[in-house]
Amino acid sequence: MCDLLAKGAINPPIAARFPLAEASAAMTLAESRTVQGKVVLLP
């Protein structure tokens, strides 16, 4: 699947991006089921 992502064959929707320090807020958002797409943690 990483191959397809790298080639741009798939494009998963990203609902929000959070720095790792805000992992708790990211988890709260993901568990709320109010977003469409992925919640991503950034290093």
N, C-alpha and C positions, 0 to 999 in steps of 0.2 A: 504494500500500500504506500510506503514511503516513496517508491519509484513514481507512482502515479501523482503523488502530491508534488514531488520535485519537478515533474514534467508539466505540471499545470493541468493534468487531465481531470483532476478533481479539485474542487474548491470548497472546503467545508466552511459554512457560515460561522463567523466569530461574533458573538454578542457583546463581549467585553474582554478587556485586557487589564490585568492587575499586576503590580510588582509583587514579588514573592513576600515582601514584608506585609502585604495586605491579603494574605492567603485566607484569613478568617472571613473577611468581607466577600471574597470571591466564592468561598464555599457557601456562605449564606445566600448569595445571589443564585448560585447553581441549584441549591436545594429548594429555592422558592418556586421553581417551575414557572416563572413569569417571563423568561427570556427564550427567544428562539435562536439557537446556535450554541456554540461552545463558549465556555468561560476559560480564558487562557491565563496561566501564570507566567510572568516574565522573570528571567534571572536578574 
